[in-house]
């Protein structure tokens, strides 16, 4: 059974009516992908500093922005593609000074260069890739979509800022998208969760990519090859990915 939270194609990701309909159905009840803040709080707070200006991409109806506010991070801007979503979040959390909400496309962020110390996304990039059937050979259209979003993320990050991406995508699939010299950041990752592992990526603006990551990033632009046989994946990675796409 496909995940009902996601559109059924990358084209529908661009359909604002889909997201408006989704949030009308779910209301403002918090819904968390990859666990709530408690699941990755230690890793996240290791990357946050008091007074950080934080941007949350594709906030959905997650309580993450509010949970961070409750921990004392009081300069948080949350964006989403859906006006219905943002209206619901304003109604739920609008009384919290320091939390701001805006309807915005992650491909065209309406912020000046170097505006944020931290940009955080949890599952937003995954939703942009929902129509991909071969994670080894992502379509040029989706690669271009992610590239535009990541260029915008890099642009609005200050030097020394951190881009944090929380996802079910294993490094051999996702890291090559992040490991592009044009973004001017390094790439590191860790995992969390029991049984099913999720991935916690940190990109630090102004740090250099490791040589191995540069080579991995180059492969994104190589000509597509044959589908990788299942034996090439570790059993745990294969099970993780298959489980994830059947969320």
ROSE-4610 file (N, C-alpha, C; in Angstrom, 1 decimal, always signed):
// ROSE-4610
residu = [X/X/X/X/X/X/X/X/X/X/X/X/X/X/X/X/X/X/X/X/X/X/X/X/X/X/X/X/X/X/X/X/X/X/X/X/X/X/X/X/X/X/X/X/X/X/X/X/X/X/X/X/X/X/X/X/X/X/X/X/X/X/X/X/X/X/X/X/X/X/X/X/X/X/X/X/X/X/X/X/X/X/X/X/X/X/X/X/X/X/X/X/X/X/X/X/X/X/X/X/X/X/X/X/X/X/X/X/X/X/X/X/X/X/X/X/X/X/X/X/X/X/X/X/X/X/X/X/X/X/X/X/X/X/X/X/X/X/X/X/X/X/X/X/X/X/X/X/X/X/X/X/X/X/X/X/X/X/X/X/X/X/X/X/X/X/X/X/X/X/X/X/X/X/X/X/X/X/X/X/X/X/X/X/X/X/X/X/X/X/X/X/X/X/X/X/X/X/X/X/X/X/X/X/X/X/X/X/X/X/X/X/X/X/X/X/X/X/X/X/X/X/X/X/X/X/X/X/X/X/X/X/X/X/X/X/X/X/X/X/X/X/X/X/X/X/X/X/X/X/X/X/X/X/X/X/X/X/X/X/X/X/X/X/X/X/X/X/X/X/X/X/X/X/X/X/X/X/X/X/X/X/X/X/X/X/X/X/X/X/X/X/X/X/X/X/X/X/X/X/X/X/X/X/X/X/X/X/X/X/X/X/X/X/X/X/X/X/X/X/X/X/X/X/X/X/X/X/X/X/X/X/X/X/X/X/X/X/X/X/X/X/X/X/X/X/X/X/X/X/X/X/X/X/X/X/X/X/X/X/X/X/X/X/X/X/X/X/X/X/X/X/X/X/X/X/X/X/X/X/X/X/X/X/X/X/X/X/X/X/X/X/X/X/X/X/X/X/X/X/X/X/X/X/X/X/X/X/X/X/X/X/X/X/X/X/X/X/X/X/X/X/X/X/X/X/X/X/X/X/X/X/X/X/X/X/X/X/X/X/X/X/X/X/X/X/X/X/X/X/X/X/X/X/X/X/X/X/X/X/X/X/X/X/X/X/X/X/X/X/X/X/X/X/X/X/X/X/X/X/X/X/X/X/X/X/X/X/X/X/X/X/X/X/X/X/X/X/X/X/X/X/X/X/X/X/X/X/X/X/X/X/X/X/X/X/X/X/X/X/X/X/X/X/X/X/X/X/X/X/X/X/X/X/X/X/X/X/X/X/X/X/X/X/X/X/X/X/X/X/X/X/X/X/X/X/X/X/X/X/X/X/X/X/X/X/X/X/X/X/X/X/X/X/X/X/X/X/X/X/X/X/X/X/X/X/X/X/X/X/X/X/X/X/X/X/X/X/X/X/X/X/X/X/X/X/X/X/X/X/X/X/X/X/X/X/X/X/X/X/X/X/X/X/X/X/X/X/X/X/X/X/X/X/X/X/X/X/X/X/X/X/X/X/X/X/X/X/X/X/X/X/X/X/X/X/X/X/X/X/X/X/X/X/X/X/X/X/X/X/X/X/X/X/X/X/X/X/X/X/X/X/X/X/X/X/X/X/X/X/X/X/X/X/X/X/X/X/X/X/X/X/X/X/X/X/X/X/X/X/X/X/X/X/X/X/X/X/X/X/X/X/X/X/X/X/X/X/X/X/X/X/X/X/X/X/X/X/X/X/X]
num = [1/1/1/2/2/2/3/3/3/4/4/4/5/5/5/6/6/6/7/7/7/8/8/8/9/9/9/10/10/10/11/11/11/12/12/12/13/13/13/14/14/14/15/15/15/16/16/16/17/17/17/18/18/18/19/19/19/20/20/20/21/21/21/22/22/22/23/23/23/24/24/24/25/25/25/26/26/26/27/27/27/28/28/28/29/29/29/30/30/30/31/31/31/32/32/32/33/33/33/34/34/34/35/35/35/36/36/36/37/37/37/38/38/38/39/39/39/40/40/40/41/41/41/42/42/42/43/43/43/44/44/44/45/45/45/46/46/46/47/47/47/48/48/48/49/49/49/50/50/50/51/51/51/52/52/52/53/53/53/54/54/54/55/55/55/56/56/56/57/57/57/58/58/58/59/59/59/60/60/60/61/61/61/62/62/62/63/63/63/64/64/64/65/65/65/66/66/66/67/67/67/68/68/68/69/69/69/70/70/70/71/71/71/72/72/72/73/73/73/74/74/74/75/75/75/76/76/76/77/77/77/78/78/78/79/79/79/80/80/80/81/81/81/82/82/82/83/83/83/84/84/84/85/85/85/86/86/86/87/87/87/88/88/88/89/89/89/90/90/90/91/91/91/92/92/92/93/93/93/94/94/94/95/95/95/96/96/96/97/97/97/98/98/98/99/99/99/100/100/100/101/101/101/102/102/102/103/103/103/104/104/104/105/105/105/106/106/106/107/107/107/108/108/108/109/109/109/110/110/110/111/111/111/112/112/112/113/113/113/114/114/114/115/115/115/116/116/116/117/117/117/118/118/118/119/119/119/120/120/120/121/121/121/122/122/122/123/123/123/124/124/124/125/125/125/126/126/126/127/127/127/128/128/128/129/129/129/130/130/130/131/131/131/132/132/132/133/133/133/134/134/134/135/135/135/136/136/136/137/137/137/138/138/138/139/139/139/140/140/140/141/141/141/142/142/142/143/143/143/144/144/144/145/145/145/146/146/146/147/147/147/148/148/148/149/149/149/150/150/150/151/151/151/152/152/152/153/153/153/154/154/154/155/155/155/156/156/156/157/157/157/158/158/158/159/159/159/160/160/160/161/161/161/162/162/162/163/163/163/164/164/164/165/165/165/166/166/166/167/167/167/168/168/168/169/169/169/170/170/170/171/171/171/172/172/172/173/173/173/174/174/174/175/175/175/176/176/176/177/177/177/178/178/178/179/179/179/180/180/180/181/181/181/182/182/182/183/183/183/184/184/184/185/185/185/186/186/186/187/187/187/188/188/188/189/189/189/190/190/190/191/191/191/192/192/192/193/193/193/194/194/194/195/195/195/196/196/196/197/197/197/198/198/198/199/199/199/200/200/200/201/201/201/202/202/202/203/203/203/204/204/204/205/205/205/206/206/206/207/207/207/208/208/208/209/209/209/210/210/210/211/211/211/212/212/212/213/213/213/214/214/214/215/215/215/216/216/216/217/217/217/218/218/218/219/219/219/220/220/220/221/221/221/222/222/222/223/223/223/224/224/224/225/225/225/226/226/226/227/227/227/228/228/228/229/229/229/230/230/230/231/231/231/232/232/232/233/233/233/234/234/234/235/235/235/236/236/236/237/237/237/238/238/238/239/239/239/240/240/240/241/241/241/242/242/242/243/243/243/244/244/244/245/245/245/246/246/246/247/247/247]
x = [+0.8/+0.0/+0.9/+0.7/+1.4/+1.1/+2.0/+1.8/+0.8/-0.3/-1.4/-1.0/+0.1/+0.5/+1.2/+1.6/+2.4/+1.7/+2.0/+1.4/+1.9/+1.2/+1.6/+2.6/+3.0/+4.0/+4.7/+5.9/+6.6/+5.9/+5.1/+4.3/+3.3/+2.7/+1.7/+2.3/+3.6/+4.3/+4.1/+4.1/+4.0/+2.5/+1.6/+0.2/-0.2/-0.4/-0.7/-2.1/-2.9/-4.3/-4.2/-3.2/-3.0/-2.7/-1.8/-1.3/-2.4/-3.2/-4.3/-5.3/-5.6/-6.6/-6.1/-4.8/-4.3/-4.4/-4.1/-4.2/-5.6/-6.5/-7.9/-8.4/-7.9/-8.4/-7.7/-6.5/-5.8/-5.9/-6.3/-6.4/-5.1/-5.0/-3.8/-3.2/-3.8/-3.3/-1.8/-0.9/+0.5/+0.7/+1.5/+1.8/+3.3/+4.0/+5.5/+6.0/+6.8/+7.6/+8.9/+9.4/+10.7/+10.8/+9.7/+9.7/+9.6/+9.2/+9.2/+10.5/+10.6/+11.9/+12.7/+12.0/+12.7/+13.6/+13.2/+13.9/+15.3/+15.5/+16.8/+17.2/+16.7/+17.0/+18.4/+19.1/+20.5/+21.3/+21.1/+21.8/+21.5/+20.2/+19.8/+20.4/+20.3/+20.8/+22.3/+23.0/+24.4/+24.8/+23.8/+24.1/+23.5/+22.7/+22.0/+22.7/+22.6/+23.2/+22.2/+22.3/+21.3/+21.3/+20.2/+20.1/+20.1/+20.3/+20.3/+19.0/+19.1/+18.0/+17.7/+16.6/+16.3/+15.2/+15.4/+14.4/+14.0/+12.7/+12.2/+11.5/+12.0/+11.5/+10.4/+9.2/+8.1/+7.7/+7.2/+6.9/+5.7/+4.8/+3.7/+2.8/+2.3/+1.6/+2.4/+3.8/+4.7/+4.7/+4.9/+5.0/+6.5/+7.4/+8.8/+9.2/+8.6/+9.0/+8.5/+7.4/+6.9/+7.7/+8.1/+8.9/+10.2/+10.8/+12.1/+11.9/+10.8/+10.4/+10.3/+9.7/+9.6/+10.9/+11.9/+13.3/+14.1/+13.5/+14.2/+14.8/+14.5/+14.9/+13.8/+14.0/+12.8/+12.9/+13.7/+13.7/+13.6/+12.4/+12.1/+11.1/+11.5/+10.6/+10.3/+9.0/+8.6/+7.8/+8.2/+7.5/+6.8/+5.8/+5.2/+4.6/+4.5/+3.9/+2.4/+1.7/+0.3/-0.2/-1.0/-1.7/-2.5/-3.2/-4.1/-3.2/-2.1/-1.2/-0.7/-0.3/+0.3/-0.8/-2.0/-3.1/-3.4/-3.4/-3.6/-2.6/-1.3/-0.2/-0.2/-0.6/-0.7/-1.8/-3.0/-4.1/-3.7/-2.8/-2.4/-1.3/-0.3/+0.8/+1.1/+0.2/+0.4/+0.6/+0.3/+0.4/+1.9/+2.7/+4.1/+5.0/+5.3/+6.2/+7.6/+8.1/+9.3/+9.1/+7.9/+7.5/+6.8/+7.4/+6.8/+6.4/+5.4/+4.9/+4.7/+5.1/+5.0/+4.7/+3.8/+3.6/+4.8/+5.5/+6.7/+7.1/+7.7/+8.2/+9.7/+10.1/+11.5/+12.5/+12.0/+12.8/+13.1/+12.4/+12.5/+12.2/+13.2/+13.1/+13.2/+12.2/+12.2/+12.9/+14.2/+15.1/+16.4/+17.0/+18.3/+19.4/+20.5/+21.6/+22.1/+22.5/+23.0/+22.1/+20.8/+19.8/+19.7/+20.1/+19.9/+21.1/+21.1/+22.2/+21.9/+20.7/+20.3/+19.1/+19.2/+18.0/+17.8/+16.5/+16.2/+15.1/+15.2/+14.1/+14.0/+12.7/+12.4/+11.4/+11.9/+11.0/+10.6/+10.9/+10.5/+11.1/+12.4/+13.1/+12.6/+12.3/+11.7/+10.4/+9.6/+8.3/+8.5/+9.6/+9.9/+10.4/+10.8/+11.3/+10.4/+9.1/+8.2/+7.9/+8.1/+7.8/+9.0/+10.1/+11.3/+11.2/+11.4/+11.3/+12.6/+13.7/+15.0/+15.9/+16.2/+17.0/+18.4/+18.9/+20.3/+20.3/+19.2/+19.2/+18.0/+18.2/+17.2/+17.0/+15.7/+15.5/+16.1/+16.5/+17.1/+16.1/+14.8/+13.9/+14.0/+14.0/+14.1/+15.4/+16.5/+17.8/+17.9/+17.3/+17.3/+16.4/+15.3/+14.5/+15.2/+15.9/+16.7/+17.8/+18.5/+19.6/+19.1/+18.0/+17.5/+17.2/+16.5/+16.3/+17.6/+18.5/+19.8/+20.6/+20.5/+21.2/+20.5/+19.2/+18.5/+18.9/+19.0/+19.3/+20.7/+21.7/+23.0/+23.1/+22.3/+22.3/+21.9/+20.8/+20.3/+21.0/+21.9/+22.7/+23.9/+24.2/+25.4/+26.6/+27.8/+29.0/+29.1/+29.4/+29.4/+28.0/+27.0/+25.6/+25.5/+24.4/+24.2/+22.9/+23.0/+21.8/+21.6/+20.5/+20.2/+19.0/+19.3/+18.3/+18.0/+16.8/+16.3/+15.5/+15.9/+15.3/+15.5/+14.7/+15.0/+16.0/+16.5/+17.4/+18.8/+19.3/+20.6/+21.7/+22.9/+23.9/+24.2/+24.2/+24.6/+23.5/+22.3/+21.3/+21.3/+21.3/+21.1/+22.4/+23.4/+24.6/+25.2/+25.1/+25.6/+24.9/+23.6/+22.9/+23.5/+23.8/+24.4/+25.8/+26.6/+28.0/+28.4/+27.9/+28.2/+29.0/+30.1/+31.0/+30.2/+29.3/+28.6/+27.9/+27.6/+26.8/+27.8/+29.1/+30.1/+29.9/+29.6/+29.5/+30.1/+30.3/+30.8/+29.5/+29.7/+28.6/+29.0/+28.2/+28.3/+27.0/+27.0/+25.7/+25.8/+24.7/+24.6/+23.2/+23.0/+21.7/+21.0/+19.7/+19.0/+17.8/+17.2/+16.1/+16.5/+15.6/+15.8/+15.0/+15.6/+14.9/+15.1/+14.2/+14.4/+15.2/+16.2/+17.1/+16.8/+16.8/+16.6/+18.0/+18.1/+19.4/+19.4/+20.4/+20.5/+21.8/+21.5/+22.7/+22.9/+24.2/+24.5/+25.5/+25.1/+26.0/+26.4/+27.7/+28.3/+28.8/+28.2/+28.6/+30.0/+30.8/+32.1/+33.2/+32.8/+33.7/+33.8/+35.0/+35.2/+34.7/+34.3/+33.9/+35.1/+35.0/+36.0/+36.2/+37.4/+37.6/+36.7/+36.4/+35.5/+34.1/+33.7/+32.3/+32.3/+33.4/+33.5/+33.3/+34.0/+33.8/+32.4/+31.8/+30.4/+29.5/+29.7/+28.9/+29.0/+30.2/+30.4/+29.5/+29.3/+28.5/+27.1/+26.6/+25.2/+25.0/+26.1/+26.0/+26.5/+26.9/+27.3/+26.1/+26.3/+25.2/+24.6/+23.3/+22.6/+23.1/+23.3/+23.7/+22.6/+22.9/+21.8/+21.4/+20.2/+19.7/+20.7/+21.0/+21.9/+21.2/+21.8/+21.2/+21.0/+20.0/+19.7/+20.9/+21.7/+22.8/+23.8/+23.8/+24.8/+24.5/+23.3/+22.9/+23.1/+23.5/+23.4/+22.0/+21.8/+20.4/+19.7/+20.3/+19.6/+19.3/+20.2/+19.8/+18.7/+18.7/+17.6/+16.3/+16.2/+15.0/+14.6/+15.5/+15.2/+14.5/+15.1/+14.6/+13.2/+13.1/+11.8/+10.7/+11.1/+10.1/+9.7/+10.7/+10.4/+9.5/+9.6/+8.8/+7.4/+7.2/+5.8/+5.3/+5.7/+5.3/+3.8]
y = [-1.2/+0.0/+1.2/+2.2/+3.4/+4.3/+5.2/+6.1/+7.1/+7.2/+8.2/+9.6/+9.9/+11.2/+11.9/+11.0/+11.6/+11.6/+12.5/+12.4/+11.2/+10.8/+9.5/+9.8/+11.0/+11.3/+12.6/+12.8/+14.0/+15.2/+15.0/+16.0/+16.6/+15.7/+16.1/+16.8/+16.5/+17.3/+18.8/+19.2/+20.6/+21.1/+20.2/+20.5/+21.0/+22.3/+22.9/+22.4/+22.0/+21.5/+20.2/+19.4/+18.1/+18.3/+19.2/+19.5/+20.2/+21.1/+21.8/+20.7/+19.8/+18.8/+17.9/+17.5/+16.7/+17.3/+18.6/+19.3/+19.6/+19.7/+19.9/+18.6/+17.5/+16.2/+15.9/+16.3/+15.9/+17.0/+18.2/+19.2/+19.6/+20.1/+20.6/+19.6/+18.4/+17.4/+17.1/+17.2/+16.9/+15.5/+15.4/+14.1/+14.1/+13.1/+13.1/+12.0/+12.3/+11.3/+11.1/+9.8/+9.5/+9.7/+9.7/+9.9/+11.4/+11.7/+13.1/+13.5/+14.7/+15.3/+14.4/+13.7/+12.8/+11.8/+11.4/+10.3/+10.8/+12.1/+12.6/+13.8/+14.1/+15.3/+15.5/+14.4/+14.6/+15.0/+14.4/+14.7/+16.1/+16.5/+17.8/+18.9/+18.8/+19.8/+19.9/+18.9/+19.0/+20.0/+20.2/+21.1/+22.5/+22.7/+24.0/+24.8/+26.1/+27.0/+28.0/+28.5/+29.5/+30.7/+31.2/+32.3/+32.1/+30.8/+30.4/+30.9/+31.4/+31.7/+30.4/+29.8/+28.5/+28.6/+27.9/+27.8/+26.4/+26.1/+24.7/+24.6/+23.7/+23.6/+22.6/+22.9/+22.0/+21.5/+22.4/+22.0/+21.1/+21.0/+20.1/+20.4/+19.3/+19.5/+18.9/+18.9/+18.5/+19.5/+19.0/+19.8/+20.2/+19.9/+20.1/+21.5/+22.4/+23.9/+24.3/+23.9/+24.2/+23.5/+22.3/+21.5/+22.2/+22.7/+23.4/+24.7/+25.4/+26.6/+26.4/+25.2/+24.9/+24.6/+24.2/+24.0/+25.3/+26.4/+27.7/+28.3/+27.6/+28.2/+29.1/+30.4/+31.3/+32.2/+31.7/+32.4/+31.4/+31.0/+29.9/+30.3/+30.2/+30.4/+29.1/+28.8/+27.5/+27.8/+27.1/+27.3/+26.0/+26.2/+25.1/+25.5/+24.6/+24.9/+25.2/+24.7/+24.7/+25.8/+26.7/+27.8/+27.2/+26.1/+25.5/+25.0/+24.4/+24.0/+25.1/+26.2/+27.3/+28.0/+28.1/+28.7/+27.9/+26.5/+25.7/+25.8/+25.9/+26.0/+27.4/+28.4/+29.7/+29.7/+29.0/+28.9/+28.1/+27.1/+26.3/+26.9/+27.5/+28.0/+29.5/+30.2/+31.6/+32.5/+32.0/+32.8/+32.8/+32.0/+31.9/+32.9/+33.9/+34.9/+34.3/+34.5/+33.9/+32.7/+32.3/+31.3/+32.1/+31.9/+32.5/+31.5/+31.8/+30.8/+31.5/+30.9/+31.5/+30.4/+30.8/+30.0/+30.3/+29.2/+29.4/+28.1/+28.3/+27.1/+27.0/+25.8/+25.6/+25.9/+25.9/+26.1/+27.6/+28.5/+29.9/+30.6/+30.5/+31.1/+32.6/+33.2/+34.7/+35.3/+34.9/+35.4/+35.8/+36.8/+37.3/+36.3/+36.4/+35.5/+35.5/+34.4/+34.3/+34.6/+34.4/+34.8/+33.9/+32.6/+31.6/+30.9/+30.6/+29.7/+28.3/+27.9/+26.5/+26.4/+25.5/+25.1/+23.6/+23.3/+21.9/+21.4/+20.2/+19.5/+18.1/+17.7/+16.3/+15.7/+14.9/+14.3/+15.1/+16.4/+17.2/+16.8/+16.5/+16.1/+14.7/+13.8/+12.5/+12.7/+13.6/+13.8/+14.3/+15.0/+15.4/+14.3/+13.2/+12.1/+10.9/+11.1/+10.0/+9.2/+9.9/+9.2/+8.4/+8.4/+7.7/+6.2/+5.4/+4.0/+3.3/+4.0/+3.4/+4.4/+4.2/+5.1/+5.3/+4.3/+4.4/+5.3/+5.5/+6.3/+7.2/+8.3/+9.3/+10.1/+10.4/+11.1/+12.5/+13.0/+14.3/+15.4/+15.2/+16.2/+16.3/+15.1/+15.1/+15.6/+15.2/+15.7/+17.2/+17.8/+19.2/+19.9/+19.3/+19.8/+19.9/+18.8/+18.8/+19.8/+19.8/+20.8/+22.2/+22.6/+23.9/+24.2/+23.2/+23.4/+23.6/+22.7/+22.7/+24.0/+24.5/+25.8/+26.9/+26.9/+27.9/+27.7/+26.5/+26.3/+26.8/+26.5/+27.0/+28.5/+29.1/+30.6/+31.3/+30.7/+31.4/+31.1/+30.1/+29.8/+30.7/+31.2/+32.0/+31.1/+31.6/+30.9/+30.3/+29.0/+28.3/+27.7/+28.0/+27.5/+26.0/+25.4/+24.0/+23.7/+22.8/+22.3/+20.9/+20.6/+19.3/+18.6/+17.4/+16.7/+15.3/+15.1/+13.9/+13.1/+11.8/+11.1/+9.6/+8.8/+7.3/+6.9/+7.9/+7.6/+7.3/+6.1/+5.7/+6.5/+6.6/+7.5/+7.1/+5.8/+5.5/+6.0/+6.4/+7.0/+8.5/+9.1/+10.5/+11.3/+10.8/+11.6/+12.2/+11.6/+12.1/+13.4/+13.5/+14.8/+15.9/+15.6/+16.6/+17.0/+16.0/+16.2/+16.8/+18.1/+18.9/+20.1/+20.3/+21.5/+22.8/+22.9/+24.2/+24.7/+23.8/+24.1/+24.7/+24.4/+25.0/+24.5/+23.2/+22.6/+21.2/+20.7/+19.3/+18.5/+17.2/+16.3/+15.2/+15.1/+14.0/+13.4/+12.2/+11.6/+10.6/+10.4/+9.4/+8.8/+7.8/+7.1/+7.2/+7.0/+6.8/+5.9/+5.5/+4.5/+3.1/+2.4/+0.9/+0.1/-1.0/-1.8/-1.1/-0.2/+0.6/+1.8/+2.0/+3.2/+4.3/+5.5/+6.7/+7.4/+8.4/+9.0/+10.5/+10.9/+12.3/+12.9/+13.7/+14.3/+15.8/+16.1/+17.5/+18.0/+19.1/+19.8/+21.1/+21.4/+22.6/+23.5/+24.7/+25.7/+26.2/+26.2/+26.7/+25.7/+24.4/+23.4/+22.6/+22.0/+21.3/+19.9/+19.4/+18.0/+17.1/+16.0/+14.9/+14.4/+14.0/+13.5/+12.4/+11.5/+10.4/+10.9/+12.0/+12.6/+13.3/+14.0/+14.6/+13.6/+12.5/+11.4/+10.9/+10.7/+10.2/+11.2/+12.5/+13.5/+13.5/+13.2/+13.2/+12.1/+11.0/+9.9/+10.3/+11.3/+11.7/+12.2/+12.7/+13.2/+12.3/+11.0/+10.0/+9.5/+8.9/+8.3/+7.2/+7.0/+5.9/+4.6/+3.7/+2.3/+1.4/+0.1/-0.9/-0.9/-1.3/-1.4/-2.3/-1.8/-2.6/-3.9/-5.0/-6.2/-6.2/-6.9/-6.8/-7.3/-8.2/-8.7/-7.6/-6.5/-5.4/-4.6/-4.7/-4.0/-4.9/-4.3/-5.1/-5.4/-6.6/-7.0/-6.0/-5.4/-4.4/-3.2/-2.7/-1.5/-1.8/-3.0/-3.3/-3.3/-3.9/-4.0/-2.6/-1.8/-0.4/+0.3/+0.3/+1.0/+0.5/-0.8/-1.3/-1.0/-1.1/-0.7/+0.7/+1.6/+3.0/+3.4/+2.8/+3.2/+2.6/+1.7/+1.2/+1.8/+3.0/+3.6/+3.6]
z = [+0.0/+0.0/+0.0/-0.9/-1.0/+0.2/+0.5/+1.6/+1.2/+2.0/+1.6/+1.9/+2.6/+2.8/+1.6/+0.7/-0.4/-1.7/-2.7/-4.0/-4.7/-5.8/-6.5/-7.6/-7.8/-8.8/-8.5/-9.1/-8.9/-9.5/-10.6/-11.1/-10.1/-9.4/-8.4/-7.2/-7.0/-5.9/-6.2/-7.5/-7.8/-7.8/-7.5/-7.5/-6.1/-6.0/-4.7/-4.2/-5.1/-4.7/-4.0/-4.4/-3.7/-2.2/-2.0/-0.6/+0.2/-0.4/+0.3/+0.7/-0.2/+0.1/+1.2/+1.2/+2.3/+3.6/+3.7/+5.0/+5.5/+4.5/+4.9/+5.6/+5.0/+5.6/+6.9/+7.1/+8.4/+9.4/+9.0/+10.0/+10.6/+11.8/+12.4/+13.4/+13.5/+14.4/+14.0/+14.9/+14.5/+14.0/+12.9/+12.3/+12.1/+12.6/+12.5/+11.6/+10.7/+9.9/+10.6/+10.6/+11.2/+12.7/+13.4/+14.8/+15.2/+16.4/+16.9/+17.3/+17.9/+18.3/+19.2/+20.1/+21.1/+20.4/+19.2/+18.5/+18.1/+17.8/+17.3/+18.0/+19.2/+19.9/+20.1/+20.6/+20.9/+19.7/+18.6/+17.4/+16.9/+17.0/+16.5/+17.4/+18.7/+19.6/+19.6/+19.1/+19.0/+17.9/+17.0/+15.8/+16.0/+17.1/+17.3/+18.3/+18.2/+19.2/+19.7/+20.9/+21.4/+20.5/+20.1/+19.3/+17.8/+17.4/+16.0/+15.3/+14.1/+13.3/+12.4/+12.5/+11.9/+10.9/+9.8/+8.7/+8.6/+8.7/+8.5/+7.1/+6.3/+4.9/+4.9/+4.4/+4.3/+5.6/+6.5/+7.9/+8.0/+6.9/+7.0/+8.2/+8.9/+10.2/+11.3/+11.1/+12.2/+13.3/+14.5/+15.7/+15.9/+15.0/+15.3/+15.6/+14.8/+15.0/+16.4/+16.8/+18.2/+19.2/+19.0/+20.0/+20.2/+19.1/+19.2/+20.0/+19.7/+20.4/+21.9/+22.3/+23.7/+24.4/+23.6/+24.1/+24.2/+23.7/+23.9/+22.6/+21.5/+20.2/+19.7/+19.7/+19.6/+18.3/+17.3/+16.0/+14.9/+14.7/+13.8/+12.7/+11.4/+10.3/+9.7/+9.5/+8.9/+7.6/+6.5/+5.3/+4.8/+3.9/+3.3/+2.0/+1.0/-0.3/-0.2/+0.8/+0.9/+1.8/+1.3/+2.1/+3.2/+2.9/+3.9/+5.1/+4.8/+5.9/+6.7/+6.1/+6.8/+7.7/+7.1/+7.9/+9.1/+9.0/+10.1/+11.2/+10.8/+11.7/+12.4/+11.7/+12.4/+13.4/+13.1/+14.0/+15.3/+15.1/+16.2/+17.1/+16.4/+17.1/+17.0/+16.4/+16.1/+17.3/+18.5/+19.7/+20.2/+19.6/+20.1/+19.3/+20.0/+19.4/+19.2/+18.0/+17.6/+16.6/+16.5/+15.4/+14.3/+13.1/+11.9/+10.9/+10.1/+9.1/+7.8/+6.7/+5.4/+4.3/+3.3/+2.2/+1.2/+0.8/+0.0/-0.7/-1.9/-2.6/-2.3/-1.9/-1.5/-2.6/-3.8/-5.0/-5.2/-4.5/-4.7/-3.3/-2.5/-1.1/-1.1/-0.5/-0.5/+0.7/+0.8/+1.9/+1.2/+1.9/+1.4/+1.7/+1.0/+1.1/+2.6/+3.1/+4.5/+5.6/+5.4/+6.4/+7.6/+7.4/+8.5/+9.0/+10.2/+10.8/+10.6/+10.5/+10.3/+9.4/+8.4/+7.6/+7.9/+8.2/+8.6/+7.7/+7.2/+6.5/+7.0/+7.2/+7.6/+6.7/+5.7/+4.8/+3.6/+3.5/+2.4/+1.1/+1.1/-0.1/-0.5/+0.5/+0.2/-0.6/-0.2/-0.9/-2.3/-2.6/-3.9/-4.9/-4.3/-5.0/-5.1/-4.7/-4.6/-5.9/-7.0/-8.3/-8.8/-8.1/-8.6/-8.3/-9.3/-9.2/-9.1/-9.5/-9.4/-8.7/-7.4/-6.6/-7.1/-7.9/-8.4/-9.6/-10.4/-11.6/-11.5/-10.8/-10.6/-11.9/-12.3/-13.5/-13.5/-14.7/-14.7/-14.2/-14.3/-13.8/-12.3/-11.6/-10.2/-9.7/-10.4/-10.0/-10.1/-11.1/-11.3/-10.2/-9.8/-8.7/-7.4/-7.0/-5.8/-5.9/-7.0/-7.2/-7.0/-7.5/-7.3/-5.8/-5.2/-3.7/-2.9/-3.2/-2.5/-2.7/-4.0/-4.3/-3.4/-3.3/-2.5/-1.0/-0.5/+0.9/+1.1/+0.2/+0.4/+0.4/-0.5/-0.6/+0.6/+1.3/+2.5/+3.7/+3.7/+4.9/+5.0/+6.2/+6.4/+6.4/+6.2/+6.3/+7.7/+7.8/+9.1/+9.5/+8.7/+9.0/+8.7/+9.1/+9.0/+8.3/+7.3/+6.7/+7.2/+7.8/+8.5/+7.7/+7.3/+6.5/+7.2/+7.5/+8.2/+7.2/+7.0/+5.9/+6.1/+5.3/+5.3/+4.2/+3.4/+2.3/+2.7/+2.4/+2.7/+2.0/+2.5/+1.9/+0.5/+0.1/-1.3/-2.3/-1.8/-2.7/-2.6/-1.4/-1.1/-1.1/-0.6/-0.3/-1.6/-2.7/-3.9/-4.3/-4.0/-4.2/-3.4/-2.2/-1.3/-1.6/-2.1/-2.2/-3.6/-3.7/-4.9/-4.5/-5.1/-4.7/-4.8/-5.7/-5.9/-4.6/-3.7/-2.5/-1.4/-1.6/-0.6/+0.8/+0.9/+2.3/+2.3/+3.5/+3.7/+4.0/+4.0/+4.2/+5.3/+6.3/+7.3/+7.6/+8.0/+8.4/+9.6/+10.2/+11.3/+11.2/+12.0/+12.0/+13.4/+13.4/+14.7/+14.5/+15.5/+15.4/+15.8/+16.2/+16.6/+15.6/+15.1/+14.1/+12.7/+12.4/+11.2/+11.5/+10.7/+10.9/+10.0/+10.5/+9.7/+9.7/+8.8/+8.5/+8.8/+9.4/+9.9/+9.2/+8.2/+7.4/+7.9/+8.0/+8.4/+7.3/+6.7/+5.7/+6.4/+6.5/+7.1/+6.1/+5.9/+4.9/+5.2/+4.2/+4.3/+4.5/+4.8/+4.9/+3.6/+3.4/+2.1/+2.2/+1.0/+0.8/+0.9/+1.5/+1.5/+0.1/-0.3/-1.7/-2.1/-1.2/-1.5/-1.8/-1.1/-1.3/-2.6/-3.0/-4.3/-5.4/-5.3/-6.3/-6.3/-5.2/-5.1/-5.8/-5.6/-6.2/-7.7/-8.2/-9.7/-10.3/-9.6/-10.1/-10.4/-9.8/-10.0/-11.4/-12.0/-13.4/-14.5/-14.0/-15.0/-15.7/-16.9/-17.6/-16.8/-16.9/-16.1/-16.5/-15.5/-15.8/-15.5/-15.7/-15.4/-13.9/-13.7/-12.3/-11.5/-10.3/-9.4/-8.9/-9.0/-8.6/-7.1/-6.5/-5.1/-4.3/-4.8/-4.0/-3.7/-4.5/-4.3/-3.0/-2.6/-1.3/-0.1/+1.0/+2.2/+2.5/+3.1/+3.4/+4.2/+5.2/+6.1/+5.3/+4.4/+3.6/+2.7/+2.1/+1.2/+1.9/+3.1/+3.8/+4.3/+4.7/+5.1/+4.0/+2.8/+1.6/+1.2/+1.1/+0.7/+1.8/+3.0/+4.1/+4.0/+3.7/+3.7/+2.5/+1.4/+0.3/+0.4/+1.4/+1.7/+3.0/+3.3/+4.6/+4.7]
